[in-house]
Amino acid sequence: MLKSIAPRGRLDLNSQFVPICGHVLWGGKNIFNYKIRFAQGYWAQILKGGYSFRAFHLCAMGLIFLIVTALSTVAQGRERVLRYGVTGLPPGLGNPYSANGPPSSTTWSALFDGLTRIGSGGKVTPALATSWRNVTPTIWRFHLREGVSFSNGEVFDAAAVVSTFDYLKSDLATGSVVANELSSVVGVREVDSLTVDIETSEPDAILPNRMVSVMIVAPKAWAAGIEPFALMPVGTGPFVLEGWGEASGRTLFNARSDSWRWEGPPTLERIEFYTLSDVTARVQALLSGQIDMAVIGPDDVAMVRSSGLKVYTQPAPQVMSLALITFERDGAPLSDKRVRQALNYAVDKQGIAQFILQGLGTPAGQGAGLGTFGYNPSVKPYSYNPAKAKELLQQAGYAEGFSMSADVVVGSAPGDALIYQIVKQNLAAVNVDLTLRPTVFADWFRKYLNGTFNGDAFGLSWNATPY
């Protein structure tokens, strides 16, 4: 696939991606007849950075397993509590503009709302906006939900929406992945207290999709300072933060009885997030009854099911990839198109999808997933052809191979650690020595925003929702 992300998000059409696989599995069971509506993740990650890279796609749609225990274990005494094992907290804690996509969106969707959200089937549905339409080719009009308030008592209205956009379009938001997504927005105007117009520099058919990632914050609380807001965020979501519990690894949220999202009285009194970055630790916590839900890997499914727990699956438009850094790397192996093509041919993406992801993922040939706006069905994945890979490497002058390194986050997606090891083995078979350098998400994200990766590549998930 000929495409890349150039500095500042510009598109370089002379580059190439190498995809891997995808599918999402999550627990959507009603417990005490409540819907786990807070867990609607906004799986969109904005591609931005101060460097140019080519993405080596592995599999379309990463795999997520969520397990729900027996109903009796969810109730702690007389309280209605859900205990969820998460892979990590947002790098910016309660600042909803400091990242996009999981693990951050898992936390923020309990606290905040956007104008729109992703419903069943990946369709954009109403949230703080109840309806929207084009009034001109470049102006979208959003009609807002009446009677909504922030957790500190501030009223949600058109002024709050304008205030949020004023920040995101200001110099203070430079470097924000969410602000980067709004580069085409040139103005946001209050029509009346429950109506706003959003104007773009050119027609934008998917602007309502973009609004999923724009969490609306309480204007007065936000104006008091970003750092204090991040420690005690104020949104319109169905829960209020009690404490991050960074030292204990236990983050507490209490239900709001007046949230617009509850269908009647709150069916949960509290949710507790337990930060367990290692999948083995999450599985052990599930089996011991310490938590009720968690993300696990495909190799743990049989054991978890045999213990009486339930596993739920759901497709998600996510593509796992390795991004190959080429900016200011003239003369380096990865600057040669033939080398990048060779890496694509060298990796057995079908084998990864079939054996590691148990047939729940599919090989990817592009950053967009099936059903995503802009997905091109004619762009097929590279076939597994080690002989072709060796031929291309020889043509490029690397018949004896070369060495490269990649910074990767493991434990954030099912099977990712094993997938990276298979990629390493496949590349070794064509004389490419890949050194995997595990890192935590917070460090990865900082380097991603600042363009400071010092290796040859880095792990990258293309989270296509809400597009």
C-alpha positions in Angstrom: 0.0 0.0 0.0 1.6 3.3 -1.1 0.9 5.7 1.7 2.6 7.2 4.8 2.4 9.9 7.4 4.9 12.6 6.9 6.0 15.3 9.4 3.1 17.2 11.0 0.6 14.6 9.6 1.1 15.4 5.9 0.6 12.5 3.5 3.6 11.2 1.6 2.2 9.0 -1.2 5.6 7.4 -2.0 5.8 5.3 1.1 4.6 1.9 2.1 2.8 0.2 5.0 3.3 -3.3 6.2 0.0 -4.5 8.0 -0.5 -7.4 10.5 -4.3 -8.5 11.9 -7.5 -7.8 13.8 -10.7 -8.4 15.7 -12.0 -7.3 19.1 -13.7 -9.3 21.7 -15.4 -7.6 24.6 -17.8 -8.4 27.4 -21.2 -6.9 26.7 -23.3 -8.9 29.1 -25.9 -7.2 31.2 -25.0 -7.6 34.9 -27.9 -6.7 37.3 -29.6 -5.7 34.1 -27.4 -2.7 33.5 -25.7 -1.9 30.3 -22.0 -1.3 30.5 -22.4 2.0 28.6 -19.4 3.7 30.2 -17.1 1.2 28.4 -17.8 2.5 25.0 -14.2 3.1 23.8 -13.4 5.7 21.2 -10.8 3.6 19.4 -9.3 6.4 17.3 -5.7 7.3 17.4 -4.5 10.4 15.6 -1.3 9.8 13.6 1.0 12.7 14.3 4.6 13.3 14.9 7.7 15.2 13.9 9.1 12.4 11.6 8.1 10.5 8.5 7.4 6.8 8.7 6.1 3.9 6.7 3.8 1.5 8.5 4.5 -2.2 8.3 0.9 -3.5 8.8 0.5 -6.9 10.3 -3.1 -7.8 11.1 -6.4 -6.0 10.5 -8.2 -5.4 13.7 -6.4 -6.2 17.0 -8.0 -8.8 19.2 -9.5 -7.9 22.6 -11.0 -10.4 25.0 -13.1 -9.2 27.9 -14.3 -11.7 30.5 -17.3 -11.3 32.8 -17.4 -13.5 35.9 -20.5 -15.2 37.4 -23.1 -12.6 38.5 -22.7 -13.4 42.1 -19.1 -12.2 42.2 -19.9 -8.8 40.8 -21.9 -7.7 43.9 -19.6 -6.7 46.8 -21.9 -7.1 49.8 -24.9 -5.0 49.1 -23.0 -2.7 46.8 -23.3 -2.9 43.0 -19.6 -2.7 42.0 -17.9 -3.6 38.8 -14.1 -4.3 39.0 -12.3 -4.0 35.7 -8.7 -4.9 35.0 -7.3 -2.3 32.7 -3.9 -2.3 30.8 -3.1 1.2 32.0 -4.4 4.7 32.8 -4.3 7.7 30.4 -0.8 9.3 30.3 -2.5 12.7 31.0 -4.9 11.2 33.6 -8.1 13.3 33.4 -7.0 15.6 30.5 -9.2 14.1 27.6 -7.1 15.9 24.9 -3.8 14.3 25.9 -4.4 11.1 23.9 -6.9 9.3 21.8 -8.0 5.6 21.8 -7.3 2.9 24.3 -6.3 2.6 27.1 -7.2 6.3 27.7 -10.7 6.1 26.1 -11.7 3.3 28.4 -11.2 5.6 31.4 -12.5 8.8 29.9 -15.7 7.3 28.6 -16.8 6.9 32.2 -16.3 10.6 32.9 -16.9 12.5 29.6 -19.1 12.6 26.6 -18.6 13.9 23.1 -21.2 15.3 20.8 -21.5 11.9 19.2 -20.5 8.4 20.1 -20.0 5.0 18.4 -23.1 2.8 18.6 -23.6 -0.9 17.6 -22.2 -1.8 14.3 -19.7 1.1 14.4 -22.3 3.7 13.5 -22.2 7.3 14.8 -25.1 7.9 17.2 -26.3 10.8 19.3 -24.6 11.7 22.6 -24.5 15.3 23.8 -25.8 16.2 20.4 -29.2 14.7 19.5 -29.1 15.5 15.8 -26.9 17.2 13.2 -27.1 18.3 9.5 -25.3 20.3 6.9 -26.7 23.8 6.6 -24.1 24.6 3.9 -21.4 22.4 2.4 -18.9 23.6 5.0 -21.1 24.1 8.1 -22.5 21.4 10.3 -25.3 22.3 12.7 -25.5 20.3 15.9 -28.6 20.4 18.1 -27.6 19.7 21.8 -29.2 17.6 24.4 -31.3 19.5 26.9 -31.1 19.2 30.7 -27.6 17.9 30.9 -25.1 19.1 33.6 -21.5 18.6 34.4 -20.6 16.7 37.6 -19.7 20.0 39.4 -23.2 21.5 38.6 -22.2 23.6 35.6 -24.8 23.5 32.9 -24.0 21.9 29.6 -25.0 24.1 26.7 -23.7 25.7 23.4 -21.3 27.9 25.4 -19.6 24.9 26.8 -19.1 23.4 23.4 -17.7 26.7 22.0 -15.4 26.9 25.1 -14.0 23.4 24.4 -13.3 24.2 20.7 -11.7 27.6 21.6 -9.1 25.7 23.7 -8.5 23.0 21.1 -8.0 25.6 18.3 -5.6 27.7 20.5 -1.9 27.6 20.8 -2.3 26.0 24.2 -3.5 22.8 22.5 -0.4 22.5 20.2 0.7 18.9 20.2 -2.7 17.5 21.3 -3.8 14.5 19.1 -7.4 15.6 19.4 -6.6 19.2 18.4 -4.7 17.8 15.4 -7.9 16.0 14.3 -9.7 19.4 14.1 -7.3 21.1 11.7 -10.0 21.7 9.2 -12.3 23.4 11.7 -12.2 27.2 11.2 -15.0 28.3 13.5 -17.5 27.2 16.1 -20.5 29.5 16.8 -23.4 29.5 19.2 -26.7 29.7 17.4 -28.7 29.5 20.5 -28.2 27.9 23.9 -28.8 24.4 22.5 -27.4 24.8 18.9 -23.9 25.2 17.6 -22.5 25.6 14.0 -19.1 24.1 13.2 -17.5 25.4 10.1 -14.7 23.7 8.2 -12.3 25.0 5.6 -13.7 22.6 3.1 -16.6 20.1 3.0 -16.0 17.4 5.6 -18.5 14.5 5.3 -17.2 12.7 8.4 -17.1 15.6 10.8 -19.8 14.0 13.0 -17.4 11.0 13.3 -14.6 13.3 14.4 -16.8 14.6 17.2 -16.7 11.2 19.0 -13.1 12.1 20.1 -13.9 15.6 21.3 -14.8 15.3 25.0 -16.7 18.4 26.3 -15.3 19.7 29.5 -16.8 22.0 32.2 -15.7 25.5 31.1 -15.1 26.9 34.6 -13.3 23.8 35.9 -11.1 23.7 32.8 -10.3 27.4 33.0 -9.0 26.9 36.5 -6.0 25.0 35.1 -5.3 21.9 33.0 -3.1 20.2 35.7 -5.7 20.5 38.5 -8.4 19.5 36.1 -6.4 16.4 35.1 -6.3 15.4 38.8 -10.0 15.9 39.3 -11.8 15.9 35.9 -15.3 17.3 35.5 -17.5 15.9 32.7 -21.0 14.9 31.8 -20.4 11.2 32.0 -22.2 8.8 34.4 -19.3 8.5 36.9 -17.2 10.9 39.0 -13.6 10.2 39.9 -13.0 9.5 43.5 -9.2 9.0 43.2 -6.7 7.9 40.6 -4.9 5.6 43.1 -1.6 5.7 41.1 0.3 4.2 44.0 -2.2 1.4 44.7 -3.1 0.7 41.1 -6.8 1.0 42.0 -8.8 3.9 40.4 -12.3 4.5 41.9 -15.3 6.1 40.2 -18.7 6.7 41.8 -22.0 6.8 39.9 -23.8 10.0 39.3 -27.5 9.7 39.9 -28.4 12.5 37.5 -26.4 11.4 34.4 -28.4 11.5 31.2 -26.9 8.1 30.2 -28.7 6.1 32.9 -31.9 4.6 31.8 -33.6 5.1 35.2 -31.7 4.9 38.5 -28.0 4.0 38.3 -27.6 0.2 38.1 -24.0 0.5 39.4 -22.9 2.3 42.5 -19.2 2.2 41.7 -16.6 1.0 39.2 -13.1 0.1 40.1 -10.2 0.0 37.6 -7.3 -2.1 38.6 -4.1 -1.3 36.5 -2.6 -4.6 35.5 -0.3 -4.1 32.5 0.7 -7.8 32.3 -1.9 -10.1 30.7 -0.9 -13.0 33.0 -1.6 -10.8 36.1 -5.1 -10.0 34.6 -5.9 -13.6 34.1 -4.8 -14.6 37.6 -6.9 -11.7 39.0 -9.9 -13.0 37.1 -9.5 -16.6 38.2 -9.0 -15.6 41.8 -12.1 -13.4 41.7 -10.2 -10.1 42.4 -11.7 -8.5 39.3 -14.8 -9.1 37.2 -13.7 -8.1 33.7 -10.4 -7.9 31.9 -8.6 -8.0 28.5 -6.8 -11.3 27.9 -4.9 -12.9 25.1 -6.2 -15.6 22.7 -3.9 -18.2 24.3 -5.7 -17.8 27.6 -9.2 -18.3 26.3 -9.5 -22.0 26.7 -8.2 -22.0 30.3 -10.5 -19.1 31.3 -13.5 -20.7 29.8 -12.8 -24.0 31.5 -12.8 -22.2 34.8 -16.5 -21.1 34.2 -15.9 -17.6 33.1 -17.4 -16.2 29.9 -15.5 -14.7 26.9 -17.1 -12.3 24.5 -15.8 -11.2 21.1 -16.6 -8.3 18.8 -14.8 -7.1 15.7 -13.0 -3.7 16.0 -11.4 -1.7 13.2 -7.9 -1.8 14.5 -4.7 -2.6 12.5 -1.5 -3.7 14.2 1.6 -2.5 12.5 5.3 -1.6 12.8 6.0 2.0 11.7 9.3 2.2 9.8 11.1 5.5 10.4 12.5 7.0 7.2 12.7 10.7 7.9 16.3 11.9 7.6 17.5 8.4 7.3 19.0 8.6 3.7 21.2 5.6 2.9 19.7 3.5 5.7 18.2 0.1 4.7 14.6 1.2 5.4 14.9 4.2 3.1 14.9 1.8 0.2 11.4 0.8 -1.1 12.6 -2.7 -2.0 13.7 -3.3 1.6 10.3 -2.2 2.9 8.6 -4.5 0.4 10.8 -7.3 1.5 9.8 -6.9 5.1 6.2 -7.2 4.0 6.8 -10.4 2.1 8.8 -11.9 4.9 6.1 -11.9 7.6 3.5 -14.7 7.7 0.4 -12.5 8.4 -2.0 -15.3 7.6 -0.3 -17.6 10.0 -0.5 -15.0 12.8 -4.2 -14.4 12.1 -5.0 -18.2 12.0 -2.8 -19.6 14.8 -2.1 -16.8 17.2 -5.4 -15.0 16.9 -7.3 -18.2 16.4 -8.9 -17.1 13.1 -10.4 -14.0 14.7 -8.1 -11.7 12.9 -7.4 -11.1 9.2 -4.2 -10.1 7.4 -4.2 -6.4 6.6 -3.0 -4.5 3.6 -3.8 -1.0 4.7 -4.3 1.2 7.7 -8.1 1.4 7.3 -10.1 -1.5 8.5 -13.1 -3.1 6.8 -16.1 -0.7 7.2 -13.9 2.3 7.8 -14.4 5.4 5.7 -11.9 5.2 2.9 -11.3 1.5 3.1 -10.2 0.2 -0.3 -11.1 -3.5 -0.9 -8.8 -3.6 -3.9 -5.7 -3.1 -1.7 -4.7 -6.6 -0.8 -2.2 -7.7 1.9 1.2 -8.8 0.8 1.5 -12.5 0.4 3.9 -14.6 2.6 6.9 -15.1 0.2 10.3 -15.4 1.9 12.0 -16.1 -1.4 10.7 -12.9 -2.9 11.8 -11.1 0.3 15.4 -12.4 -0.1 15.3 -11.5 -3.8 14.4 -7.9 -3.0 17.0 -7.6 -0.3 19.6 -8.8 -2.7 18.5 -6.3 -5.3 18.8 -3.5 -2.7 22.3 -4.6 -1.7 21.4 -6.4 1.5 21.8 -10.0 0.6 23.5 -10.7 3.9 20.8 -8.8 5.7 20.9 -6.0 8.3 19.9 -5.2 11.8 17.1 -3.0 13.0 15.3 -2.1 16.3 11.7 -1.4 17.2 10.1 0.2 20.3 7.0 -1.8 21.1 4.3 -1.8 23.9 3.3 -5.3 24.9 0.3 -6.4 26.9 -2.0 -3.7 25.5 -3.5 -5.9 22.8 -4.3 -9.7 22.9 -1.4 -11.7 21.7 0.8 -8.8 20.9 3.9 -10.1 22.6 3.8 -13.4 20.8 2.9 -11.6 17.5 6.1 -9.5 17.8 8.2 -12.6 18.5 6.8 -14.3 15.3 7.6 -11.2 13.3 11.1 -11.3 14.7 11.5 -15.0 13.7 10.1 -14.4 10.2 12.5 -11.5 9.6 15.4 -13.6 10.9 14.6 -16.2 8.2 15.5 -13.6 5.6 18.6 -12.4 7.5 17.0 -9.3 9.1 17.9 -9.1 12.8 15.1 -7.3 14.6 15.7 -6.2 18.2 12.5 -5.6 20.1 12.7 -2.9 22.8 9.7 -3.2 25.1 8.4 0.1 26.6 5.5 1.4 28.6 2.7 3.2 26.9 3.4 6.5 28.6 6.9 6.6 27.3 5.9 5.4 23.9 3.2 8.1 23.6 5.6 10.8 24.7 8.1 9.8 22.0 5.2 9.5 19.5 4.1 13.0 20.1 7.6 14.5 20.1 9.0 12.4 17.3 11.9 11.2 19.5 12.0 7.5 18.7 15.7 6.7 18.3 15.4 3.2 16.8 14.4 2.2 13.3 10.8 1.4 13.9 8.0 1.4 16.5 4.8 -0.5 17.2 1.7 1.3 16.0 -2.0 0.4 16.2 -4.2 2.1 13.6 -7.4 2.5 15.6 -9.9 3.4 12.8 -13.0 4.0 14.8 -14.9 6.3 14.5 -14.1 6.5 10.9 
